Amino acid sequence: MVAVVQDDLEKSIDGVSDGEALTQQFGDQVLEVIQGLDCPTVVVHKDAIVEVCHFLKSKRGFEQVVDICGVDMSEYPGHPSDAPRFFVVYHLLSISRNKRMRLKAGVGDREIIDSVTEVWPAANWFEREAFDMFGIIFNHHPDLRRILTDYGFEGHPFRKDFPLVGRVEMFFDDEQWRCVYRPNQLENRVLIEKTWPGVDRG
């Protein structure tokens, strides 16, 4: 049973919040609905992501996807070891209703998730960035290739198991008149966790 908190009534449609509408429409595919301070967050099963996005755009007025990002949960405190390693997070905007929504879908390390470019073409580069940084594969994406790292880059730098200083460094060689790679000469930095006054209050 999914716990749903009622949105502001003036921003609902026919008195039904977006979380309730999704739960009514998709049932068990909606895993969790959280009413945050800034906007509701809805966690859905990855296999339903395209249908959910079509529904939110056509029936709930979310005309825009503002951003799509990945999150590596592998070292997050309290994250169950059998839960999906990644979340794909979709930040949606309804201009007509002056409303935002955060949509999340869990994806395992060797799993794929369908692209939502057929719903919002602007998702193209956002999904490419999530692929480049995290290695998340978006099925049916029209052009899934790296967008921020160079084409010879190995690995995905936002994964928690990627070395903080990287593996190789690239520099321009004046004699060869081209960019070349060499093993990384940098030493790993020691990070010291600091807690500032008031941070524990969120």
N, CA and C of each residue as an Amber inpcrd file, in Angstrom:
protein
   606
   0.8460000  -1.1880000   0.0000000   0.0000000   0.0000000   0.0000000
   0.8790000   1.2340000   0.0000000   0.6300000   2.1630000  -0.9090000
   1.4290000   3.3750000  -1.0310000   0.7660000   4.4830000  -0.2350000
   1.5480000   5.1420000   0.6140000   1.0210000   6.2790000   1.3620000
   1.1020000   7.5230000   0.4940000  -0.0120000   8.2030000   0.3140000
  -0.0700000   9.3900000  -0.5310000  -0.4840000  10.5730000   0.3140000
   0.2690000  11.6520000   0.2410000  -0.0740000  12.8820000   0.9390000
  -0.7050000  13.8310000  -0.0570000  -1.8440000  14.4210000   0.2930000
  -2.5840000  15.2990000  -0.6150000  -1.7790000  16.5460000  -0.9540000
  -1.6820000  16.8720000  -2.2340000  -1.0550000  18.1140000  -2.6670000
  -1.9630000  19.2760000  -2.3100000  -1.4580000  20.5010000  -2.5080000
  -2.3100000  21.6780000  -2.3590000  -3.4960000  21.5500000  -3.2980000
  -4.7010000  21.7410000  -2.7850000  -5.9000000  21.5150000  -3.5870000
  -5.9630000  22.4140000  -4.8070000  -5.4770000  23.6620000  -4.6630000
  -5.5760000  24.5610000  -5.8110000  -4.6580000  24.1420000  -6.9500000
  -3.7000000  23.2510000  -6.6820000  -2.7960000  22.7830000  -7.7240000
  -3.1290000  21.3550000  -8.1620000  -4.1940000  20.7870000  -7.6210000
  -4.6150000  19.4570000  -8.0390000  -5.5810000  19.5830000  -9.2070000
  -5.9200000  18.4590000  -9.8150000  -6.8830000  18.4380000 -10.9170000
  -8.1010000  17.6670000 -10.4340000  -9.2460000  18.3250000 -10.4330000
 -10.4940000  17.7070000  -9.9530000 -10.3520000  17.1680000  -8.5300000
  -9.5490000  17.8570000  -7.7110000  -9.3880000  17.4330000  -6.3240000
  -8.5070000  16.2220000  -6.1240000  -7.8430000  15.7400000  -7.1750000
  -6.9700000  14.5650000  -7.0890000  -5.5260000  15.0130000  -7.2770000
  -4.6680000  14.6950000  -6.3140000  -3.2640000  15.0780000  -6.4270000
  -2.5710000  14.2390000  -7.4980000  -1.4120000  14.7110000  -7.9260000
  -0.6600000  13.9710000  -8.9490000  -0.2440000  12.5930000  -8.4410000
   0.1550000  12.5160000  -7.1720000   0.5290000  11.2250000  -6.5980000
  -0.6310000  10.2500000  -6.5660000  -1.8020000  10.7450000  -6.1810000
  -2.9940000   9.8890000  -6.1640000  -3.3690000   9.4510000  -7.5720000
  -3.2830000  10.3880000  -8.5250000  -3.6280000  10.0540000  -9.9120000
  -2.7110000   8.9670000 -10.4560000  -1.4200000   9.0640000 -10.1570000
  -0.4790000   8.0370000 -10.6130000  -0.7640000   6.6910000  -9.9540000
  -1.0580000   6.7180000  -8.6680000  -1.3540000   5.4710000  -7.9610000
  -2.6200000   4.8170000  -8.5020000  -3.6440000   5.6230000  -8.7790000
  -4.8850000   5.0860000  -9.3460000  -4.6560000   4.4930000 -10.7350000
  -3.8190000   5.1650000 -11.5230000  -3.6010000   4.7460000 -12.9070000
  -2.6540000   3.5510000 -13.0230000  -1.6080000   3.5170000 -12.1920000
  -0.5390000   2.5320000 -12.3830000  -0.4000000   1.5220000 -11.2440000
  -1.1480000   1.6840000 -10.1820000  -1.1820000   0.6890000  -9.1150000
   0.1790000   0.3610000  -8.5310000   0.5590000  -0.9290000  -8.5800000
   1.7970000  -1.3960000  -7.9510000   3.0610000  -0.8780000  -8.6310000
   2.9290000  -0.3060000  -9.8190000   4.1030000   0.2670000 -10.4900000
   4.5760000   1.5410000  -9.7870000   3.6920000   2.1450000  -8.9970000
   4.0690000   3.2960000  -8.1680000   4.5300000   2.7460000  -6.8230000
   5.8060000   2.9310000  -6.5080000   6.3970000   2.3150000  -5.3270000
   6.3160000   3.1960000  -4.0940000   6.3510000   4.5160000  -4.2880000
   6.3340000   5.4310000  -3.1430000   5.9640000   6.8270000  -3.6200000
   5.2100000   7.5370000  -2.7970000   4.8700000   8.9350000  -3.0620000
   5.2180000   9.7310000  -1.8120000   6.0720000  10.7420000  -1.9710000
   6.5280000  11.5560000  -0.8460000   6.2200000  13.0140000  -1.1570000
   5.5440000  13.6990000  -0.2490000   5.2890000  15.1230000  -0.4290000
   6.3960000  15.8870000   0.2740000   7.3650000  16.3840000  -0.4860000
   8.4680000  17.1330000   0.0810000   8.1120000  18.5900000   0.2740000
   9.0670000  19.3490000   0.7880000   8.8330000  20.7700000   1.0030000
   8.7480000  21.5330000  -0.3100000   9.5550000  21.1120000  -1.2920000
   9.5890000  21.8530000  -2.5570000   8.6320000  21.2860000  -3.5940000
   8.5130000  19.9650000  -3.6570000   7.6400000  19.3390000  -4.6470000
   7.4630000  17.8670000  -4.2910000   6.4290000  17.2190000  -4.8360000
   6.2690000  15.7880000  -4.5630000   7.3280000  14.9640000  -5.2860000
   7.7250000  13.8680000  -4.6670000   8.6290000  12.9010000  -5.2810000
   7.8800000  11.5820000  -5.4180000   7.8790000  11.0410000  -6.6260000
   7.1870000   9.7820000  -6.8890000   8.2060000   8.7710000  -7.3990000
   8.2870000   7.6220000  -6.7310000   9.1930000   6.5490000  -7.1370000
   8.3720000   5.5100000  -7.8920000   8.7870000   5.2090000  -9.1200000
   8.0500000   4.2580000  -9.9470000   8.9830000   3.1350000 -10.4050000
   8.3930000   2.0220000 -10.8220000   9.1760000   0.9170000 -11.3720000
   9.7080000   1.3360000 -12.7380000  10.9540000   0.9690000 -13.0190000
  11.5940000   1.4170000 -14.2560000  10.8560000   0.9570000 -15.5100000
  10.1960000  -0.1970000 -15.4430000   9.5070000  -0.7110000 -16.6250000
   8.2970000   0.1290000 -17.0230000   7.8250000   0.9710000 -16.1090000
   6.6430000   1.7970000 -16.3910000   7.0000000   3.2400000 -16.7170000
   8.2870000   3.5570000 -16.8150000   8.6900000   4.9670000 -16.8730000
   8.1110000   5.7050000 -18.0770000   8.0930000   5.0960000 -19.2510000
   7.5950000   5.7980000 -20.4420000   6.0940000   6.0370000 -20.3340000
   5.3530000   5.0280000 -19.9010000   3.9020000   5.1930000 -19.7400000
   3.5860000   6.2530000 -18.6940000   4.3190000   6.2460000 -17.5890000
   4.1060000   7.2420000 -16.5370000   4.3710000   8.6430000 -17.0730000
   5.4510000   8.8000000 -17.8210000   5.7880000  10.1220000 -18.3620000
   4.7540000  10.5860000 -19.3840000   4.2890000   9.6820000 -20.2410000
   3.2150000  10.0420000 -21.1760000   1.9810000  10.5210000 -20.4090000
   1.6270000   9.8110000 -19.3480000   0.4600000  10.1680000 -18.5420000
   0.6400000  11.5400000 -17.9030000   1.8180000  11.7790000 -17.3220000
   2.0580000  13.0600000 -16.6610000   2.0320000  14.2240000 -17.6440000
   2.5060000  13.9890000 -18.8570000   2.4920000  15.0640000 -19.8500000
   1.0900000  15.3030000 -20.4000000   0.3930000  14.2450000 -20.7760000
  -0.8890000  14.4060000 -21.4680000  -2.0660000  14.6340000 -20.5240000
  -2.0200000  14.0410000 -19.3250000  -3.1670000  14.1130000 -18.4150000
  -2.9640000  15.0380000 -17.2250000  -1.6900000  15.3120000 -16.8780000
  -1.4350000  16.1210000 -15.6850000  -0.7110000  17.4210000 -15.9990000
  -0.4650000  17.7000000 -17.2520000   0.0510000  19.0060000 -17.6540000
   1.5270000  19.2540000 -17.4310000   2.3320000  18.2050000 -17.2830000
   3.7790000  18.4100000 -17.1280000   4.4100000  18.4780000 -18.5190000
   4.4460000  19.6970000 -19.0450000   4.8780000  19.9010000 -20.4240000
   6.3860000  19.7750000 -20.6090000   7.1580000  19.9590000 -19.5450000
   8.6140000  20.0210000 -19.6980000   9.3330000  19.0570000 -18.7580000
  10.4200000  18.4960000 -19.2670000  11.3960000  17.8490000 -18.3960000
  12.5410000  18.8440000 -18.2610000  12.7890000  19.2950000 -17.0420000
  13.7820000  20.3370000 -16.7870000  15.1800000  19.7470000 -16.6710000
  15.2600000  18.5300000 -16.1380000  16.5630000  17.8880000 -15.9670000
  16.3490000  16.3950000 -15.7370000  17.3370000  15.6150000 -16.1120000
  17.3940000  14.1930000 -15.7780000  18.8050000  13.9270000 -15.2710000
  18.9180000  13.2690000 -14.1510000  20.2520000  12.9840000 -13.6200000
  20.2790000  11.5790000 -13.0320000  21.4680000  11.0930000 -12.7940000
  21.6510000   9.8060000 -12.1460000  22.1580000   9.9980000 -10.7300000
  21.9280000   9.0170000  -9.8830000  22.4530000   9.0080000  -8.5170000
  22.9650000   7.6000000  -8.2350000  24.2210000   7.4990000  -7.8170000
  24.7980000   6.2100000  -7.4340000  24.5730000   6.0250000  -5.9350000
  23.7280000   5.0700000  -5.5800000  23.3510000   4.8580000  -4.1810000
  24.2240000   3.8160000  -3.4880000  25.2560000   3.3010000  -4.1610000
  25.9890000   2.1360000  -3.6500000  26.6650000   2.3810000  -2.3060000
  27.0480000   3.6200000  -2.0020000  27.6920000   3.9050000  -0.7190000
  26.8190000   4.7800000   0.1740000  25.5490000   4.9020000  -0.1820000
  24.6360000   5.7300000   0.6050000  24.2750000   4.9980000   1.8920000
  24.4170000   5.6490000   3.0560000  24.1150000   4.9680000   4.3230000
  22.6720000   4.4640000   4.3610000  22.5220000   3.2070000   4.7160000
  21.1910000   2.6390000   4.8470000  20.5780000   2.1220000   3.5610000
  21.2840000   2.2690000   2.4330000  20.7390000   1.7700000   1.1720000
  20.8540000   0.2470000   1.1470000  19.7340000  -0.4700000   0.9860000
  19.7860000  -1.9430000   1.0140000  20.6830000  -2.4970000  -0.0890000
  21.4380000  -3.5340000   0.2390000  22.3800000  -4.1000000  -0.7310000
  21.6680000  -4.7580000  -1.9070000  20.4240000  -5.1910000  -1.7100000
  19.6940000  -5.8330000  -2.7990000  18.8480000  -4.8470000  -3.6090000
  18.8950000  -3.5650000  -3.2570000  18.1390000  -2.5380000  -3.9920000
  18.9290000  -2.1060000  -5.2250000  18.2670000  -1.5270000  -6.2300000
  18.9930000  -1.0560000  -7.4180000  20.0940000  -0.0650000  -7.0540000
  21.2210000  -0.1790000  -7.7500000  22.3630000   0.6770000  -7.4330000
  22.0900000   2.1400000  -7.7620000  21.4060000   2.3900000  -8.8730000
  21.2150000   3.7630000  -9.3460000  19.7600000   4.1950000  -9.2520000
  19.5710000   5.4960000  -9.1400000  18.2840000   6.1190000  -9.4020000
  18.4500000   7.0170000 -10.6190000  17.4900000   6.9600000 -11.5280000
  17.3760000   7.9860000 -12.5600000  16.3050000   8.9450000 -12.0570000
  16.6490000  10.2250000 -11.9730000  15.7590000  11.2290000 -11.3880000
  15.3330000  12.2120000 -12.4730000  14.0290000  12.3620000 -12.6310000
  13.4440000  13.2410000 -13.6450000  12.8170000  14.4380000 -12.9280000
  13.2200000  15.6440000 -13.3100000  12.6510000  16.8620000 -12.7350000
  11.6770000  17.4490000 -13.7560000  10.3980000  17.4580000 -13.4060000
   9.3440000  17.8440000 -14.3400000   8.7310000  19.1790000 -13.9460000
   8.2480000  19.9010000 -14.9530000   7.6390000  21.2130000 -14.7370000
   6.3380000  21.3170000 -15.5070000   5.2940000  21.7600000 -14.8020000
   4.0320000  22.1140000 -15.4440000   3.9190000  23.6290000 -15.4260000
   4.0760000  24.2330000 -16.5830000   3.9510000  25.6850000 -16.6710000
   2.4990000  26.0940000 -16.4680000   1.5840000  25.3380000 -17.0410000
   0.1660000  25.6900000 -16.9720000  -0.3800000  25.6250000 -15.5480000
   0.2010000  24.7470000 -14.7200000  -0.2710000  24.5870000 -13.3390000
   0.6920000  25.1830000 -12.3170000   1.8170000  25.7290000 -12.7850000
   2.8270000  26.2900000 -11.8870000   3.2250000  25.2520000 -10.8290000
   3.6280000  24.0860000 -11.3190000   3.8800000  22.9600000 -10.4140000
   5.0880000  22.1540000 -10.8830000   5.8190000  21.6220000  -9.9220000
   6.9690000  20.7650000 -10.2130000   6.7510000  19.3740000  -9.6240000
   7.4560000  18.4110000 -10.1910000   7.4300000  17.0430000  -9.6650000
   8.7890000  16.4020000  -9.8910000   9.1800000  15.5710000  -8.9230000
  10.4050000  14.7810000  -9.0510000   9.9830000  13.3230000  -9.2120000
  10.4530000  12.7040000 -10.2780000  10.1120000  11.3150000 -10.5780000
  11.3940000  10.4980000 -10.4960000  11.3610000   9.3480000  -9.8240000
  12.5580000   8.5230000  -9.6570000  12.2710000   7.0870000 -10.0630000
  13.2680000   6.4560000 -10.6830000  13.1700000   5.0400000 -11.0390000
  14.5090000   4.3720000 -10.7350000  14.4700000   3.2480000 -10.0400000
  15.6870000   2.5190000  -9.7070000  16.1590000   1.6520000 -10.8620000
  17.4810000   1.6320000 -11.0700000  18.0800000   0.8490000 -12.1530000
  19.2940000   0.1070000 -11.5950000  19.3320000  -1.1980000 -11.7900000
  20.4690000  -1.9900000 -11.3350000  21.7070000  -1.7470000 -12.1870000
  22.8400000  -2.2440000 -11.7050000  24.1290000  -1.9900000 -12.3510000
  24.1690000  -2.4900000 -13.7870000  23.5260000  -3.6050000 -14.0860000
  23.5560000  -4.1720000 -15.4350000  22.1820000  -4.1570000 -16.0910000
  21.3170000  -3.2810000 -15.6140000  19.9760000  -3.1620000 -16.1830000
  19.9040000  -1.9720000 -17.1300000  18.8410000  -1.9210000 -17.9160000
  18.6050000  -0.7830000 -18.7960000  17.2480000  -0.1900000 -18.4620000
  17.0580000   1.0490000 -18.8590000  15.7900000   1.7410000 -18.6670000
  15.4300000   2.4080000 -19.9870000  14.1570000   2.4650000 -20.3010000
  13.7370000   3.0470000 -21.5760000  13.9450000   4.5580000 -21.5900000
  14.3170000   5.0620000 -22.7460000  14.4650000   6.5010000 -22.9510000
  13.0960000   7.1630000 -22.9630000  13.0280000   8.4010000 -22.4770000
  11.7750000   9.1640000 -22.5300000  11.8470000  10.2580000 -23.5970000
  12.7540000  10.1000000 -24.5560000  12.8660000  11.1070000 -25.6150000
  11.6190000  11.1720000 -26.4820000  10.8450000  10.0860000 -26.5470000
   9.6030000  10.1340000 -27.3230000   8.5530000  10.9950000 -26.6270000
   8.6930000  11.1750000 -25.3190000   7.7690000  12.0260000 -24.5650000
   8.2520000  13.4690000 -24.5820000   9.5020000  13.6630000 -24.1940000
  10.1230000  14.9870000 -24.1900000  11.4310000  14.8960000 -24.9780000
  11.4950000  15.4200000 -26.1920000  12.7420000  15.3740000 -26.9680000
  13.9340000  15.9960000 -26.2320000  13.6690000  16.9340000 -25.3230000
  14.7520000  17.5730000 -24.5700000  15.4850000  16.5890000 -23.6630000
  14.9140000  15.4100000 -23.4490000  15.5710000  14.4030000 -22.6100000
  16.8360000  13.8530000 -23.2610000  17.0150000  14.0820000 -24.5490000
  18.1240000  13.5040000 -25.3070000  19.4740000  13.7370000 -24.6320000
  19.8520000  14.9870000 -24.4550000  21.1730000  15.2810000 -23.9040000
  21.2520000  14.9670000 -22.4140000  20.1450000  15.0960000 -21.6840000
  20.1520000  14.7370000 -20.2640000  20.4790000  13.2520000 -20.0950000
  19.8550000  12.4090000 -20.9220000  20.1140000  10.9690000 -20.8370000
  21.5320000  10.6400000 -21.2830000  22.0420000  11.3540000 -22.2640000
  23.4330000  11.1440000 -22.6750000  24.3870000  11.4720000 -21.5330000
  24.0870000  12.5240000 -20.7810000  24.9410000  12.8850000 -19.6480000
  24.9030000  11.7990000 -18.5670000  23.7020000  11.2800000 -18.2710000
  23.5920000  10.2110000 -17.2690000  24.3250000   8.9510000 -17.7320000
  24.2860000   8.6730000 -19.0290000  25.0510000   7.5480000 -19.5770000
  26.5490000   7.7950000 -19.4330000  26.9890000   8.9790000 -19.7860000
  28.4070000   9.3130000 -19.7500000  28.9570000   9.2710000 -18.3210000
  28.2530000   9.8790000 -17.3900000  28.7490000  10.0030000 -16.0240000
  28.5640000   8.7340000 -15.1860000  27.4610000   7.9920000 -15.4290000
  27.1440000   6.8360000 -14.5810000  27.1390000   5.4990000 -15.3150000
  27.0890000   5.5150000 -16.6420000  26.9990000   4.2730000 -17.3960000
  25.5970000   3.6970000 -17.4550000  24.5840000   4.5060000 -17.1740000
  23.1970000   4.0460000 -17.2430000  22.7850000   3.9670000 -18.7100000
  22.2590000   2.8160000 -19.1250000  21.8870000   2.5890000 -20.5200000
  20.4120000   2.9220000 -20.7180000  20.1340000   3.7880000 -21.6880000
  18.7640000   4.1790000 -22.0160000  18.3630000   3.5080000 -23.3290000
  17.4660000   2.5430000 -23.2180000  16.9950000   1.7870000 -24.3730000
  16.1960000   2.6890000 -25.3110000  16.3800000   2.5000000 -26.6140000
  15.6850000   3.2530000 -27.6670000  16.1060000   4.7260000 -27.7310000
  17.2340000   5.0650000 -27.1160000  17.7280000   6.4440000 -27.2500000
  18.2410000   6.6420000 -28.6720000  17.9460000   7.7800000 -29.3090000
  18.3330000   7.9570000 -30.7100000  19.8310000   8.1260000 -30.9490000
  20.6120000   8.4940000 -29.9170000  22.0310000   8.7700000 -30.1480000
  22.7900000   8.6740000 -28.8260000  22.8280000   7.4890000 -28.2320000
  23.4120000   7.3370000 -26.8990000  24.9290000   7.2220000 -27.0000000
  25.5940000   8.3420000 -26.8730000  27.0610000   8.3840000 -26.8480000
  27.4930000   9.4280000 -25.8310000  28.7660000   9.4170000 -25.5100000
  29.2830000  10.3450000 -24.5000000  29.0430000  11.7940000 -24.9200000
  28.8870000  12.6540000 -23.9070000  28.6000000  14.0540000 -24.2040000
  29.5540000  15.0150000 -23.4850000  30.1550000  14.5870000 -22.3700000
  31.0530000  15.4610000 -21.6120000  32.4970000  14.9770000 -21.6330000
  32.7140000  13.6720000 -21.5100000  34.0770000  13.1490000 -21.5770000
  34.4540000  12.9080000 -23.0370000  35.7430000  12.7320000 -23.2900000
  36.1760000  12.4960000 -24.6650000  35.8950000  11.0430000 -25.0580000
  35.9610000  10.7760000 -26.3460000  35.5270000   9.4790000 -26.8670000
  36.3980000   8.3210000 -26.4100000  37.6530000   8.5890000 -26.0600000
  38.5260000   7.5200000 -25.5980000  38.4570000   7.2830000 -24.0970000
  37.5830000   7.9990000 -23.4110000  37.5070000   7.9090000 -21.9520000
  37.0460000   6.5200000 -21.5250000  37.6750000   5.9970000 -20.4760000
  37.3010000   4.6850000 -19.9520000  36.6340000   4.8540000 -18.5940000
  35.4800000   4.2360000 -18.4400000  34.7650000   4.3070000 -17.1690000
  33.7530000   5.4400000 -17.1430000  33.1670000   5.6230000 -15.9730000
  32.1160000   6.6210000 -15.7940000  32.4030000   7.3640000 -14.4900000
  32.8090000   8.6400000 -14.5670000  33.4280000   9.3260000 -13.4250000
  32.5290000   9.6310000 -12.2340000  31.2050000   9.5550000 -12.3600000
  30.3620000   9.8400000 -11.1980000  29.9830000   8.5810000 -10.4190000
  30.4730000   7.4270000 -10.8550000  30.2550000   6.2120000 -10.0650000
  31.1140000   6.2770000  -8.8040000  30.5870000   5.7530000  -7.7270000
  31.3060000   5.8250000  -6.4550000  32.6100000   5.0330000  -6.4740000
  32.7020000   4.0210000  -7.3490000  33.9240000   3.2220000  -7.3900000
  34.9550000   3.7620000  -8.3820000  34.6740000   4.9060000  -9.0040000
  35.6430000   5.5070000  -9.9170000  36.6780000   6.2700000  -9.0870000
  37.9860000   6.1180000  -9.3870000  39.0160000   6.8010000  -8.5910000
  38.8190000   8.3180000  -8.5940000  38.9940000   8.9180000  -7.4360000
  38.7740000  10.3530000  -7.2960000  39.6600000  11.1660000  -8.2360000
  40.8910000  10.7120000  -8.4660000  41.8130000  11.4500000  -9.3310000
  41.7850000  10.9430000 -10.7700000  40.9350000   9.9640000 -11.0560000
  40.8740000   9.4280000 -12.4100000  41.9250000   8.3590000 -12.6420000
  41.9970000   7.8810000 -13.8760000  42.9460000   6.8110000 -14.2130000
  44.0660000   7.3060000 -15.1280000  43.7360000   8.1670000 -16.0450000
  44.7370000   8.7160000 -16.9640000  44.5560000  10.2240000 -17.0360000
  45.5930000  10.8950000 -17.5170000  45.4670000  12.3230000 -17.7730000
  45.7980000  12.5940000 -19.2340000  45.1520000  13.5930000 -19.7830000
  45.3540000  13.9540000 -21.1770000  46.0350000  15.3170000 -21.2310000
  46.9940000  15.4460000 -22.1170000  47.6460000  16.7460000 -22.2920000
  48.0330000  16.9100000 -23.7570000  48.3040000  18.1380000 -24.1380000
  48.6900000  18.4200000 -25.5220000  50.2050000  18.3420000 -25.6390000
  50.6770000  17.4680000 -26.5280000  52.1080000  17.2920000 -26.7630000
  52.5220000  18.1850000 -27.9250000  53.3920000  19.1770000 -27.6330000
  53.8240000  20.1310000 -28.6640000  54.6300000  19.4610000 -29.7680000
  55.4190000  18.4410000 -29.4120000  56.2410000  17.7820000 -30.4230000
  55.3870000  16.9460000 -31.3740000  54.4160000  16.2330000 -30.8280000
  53.5480000  15.4080000 -31.6700000  52.3790000  16.2060000 -32.2360000
  52.1680000  17.3900000 -31.6640000  51.0870000  18.2750000 -32.1070000
  49.7160000  17.5830000 -32.0340000  49.5140000  16.9190000 -30.8990000
  48.2220000  16.2580000 -30.6730000  48.0560000  15.9870000 -29.1780000
  46.8290000  15.6340000 -28.8180000  46.5400000  15.2590000 -27.4320000
  46.9810000  13.8170000 -27.2010000  47.6460000  13.5840000 -26.0860000
  48.0940000  12.2400000 -25.7450000  47.6670000  11.9180000 -24.3100000
  47.6240000  10.6190000 -24.0260000  47.2630000  10.1450000 -22.6910000
  48.4930000   9.5590000 -22.0170000  48.5170000   9.6620000 -20.7040000
  49.5490000   8.9830000 -19.9260000  48.9340000   8.5890000 -18.5790000
  49.5310000   7.6030000 -17.9060000  49.0010000   7.2240000 -16.5910000
  48.9710000   8.4230000 -15.6540000  47.9880000   8.4560000 -14.8270000
  47.7920000   9.5910000 -13.9330000  48.9500000   9.7340000 -12.9550000
  49.4820000  10.9510000 -12.8390000  50.5840000  11.2320000 -11.9240000
  50.0930000  11.7990000 -10.5870000  48.7970000  12.0370000 -10.4800000
  48.2530000  12.6700000  -9.2800000  48.1470000  11.6720000  -8.1360000
  48.3090000  12.1770000  -6.9190000  48.1160000  11.3430000  -5.7410000
  46.6890000  11.5240000  -5.2490000  46.1450000  10.4470000  -4.7200000
  44.7830000  10.5080000  -4.2070000  44.7200000  11.4300000  -2.9970000
  43.7460000  12.3250000  -2.9950000  43.5800000  13.2310000  -1.8680000
  42.9240000  12.5050000  -0.7010000  43.2880000  12.9170000   0.4990000
  42.6480000  12.3840000   1.6920000  41.5260000  13.3370000   2.0710000
  40.3180000  12.8330000   2.0470000  39.1730000  13.6640000   2.3930000
  38.8650000  13.5220000   3.8740000  38.7040000  14.6410000   4.5340000
  38.3630000  14.6510000   5.9510000  36.9310000  15.1280000   6.0800000
  36.1090000  14.2910000   6.6690000  34.7080000  14.6640000   6.8360000
  34.6000000  15.7540000   7.8900000  33.9240000  16.8380000   7.5350000
  33.7430000  17.9490000   8.4610000  32.2580000  18.1740000   8.6780000
  31.9110000  18.4310000   9.8950000  30.5240000  18.7560000  10.2110000
  30.4830000  20.1790000  10.7330000  29.7770000  21.0260000  10.0250000
  29.6660000  22.4210000  10.4160000  28.4610000  22.6000000  11.3250000
  28.4920000  23.5900000  12.2030000  27.3510000  23.8150000  13.1030000
  26.0560000  23.9960000  12.3140000  25.0350000  23.2650000  12.7300000
  23.7270000  23.4010000  12.0950000  23.4770000  22.4540000  10.9460000
  24.5430000  21.7720000  10.4540000  24.3730000  20.8730000   9.3150000
  23.4500000  19.7100000   9.6730000  23.5260000  19.2600000  10.9160000
  22.7080000  18.1180000  11.3330000  21.2160000  18.4230000  11.3430000
  20.8590000  19.7040000  11.2240000  19.4400000  20.0650000  11.2100000
  18.8430000  19.9620000   9.8200000  19.6530000  19.6290000   8.8230000
  19.1480000  19.4390000   7.4660000  19.1660000  20.6890000   6.6820000
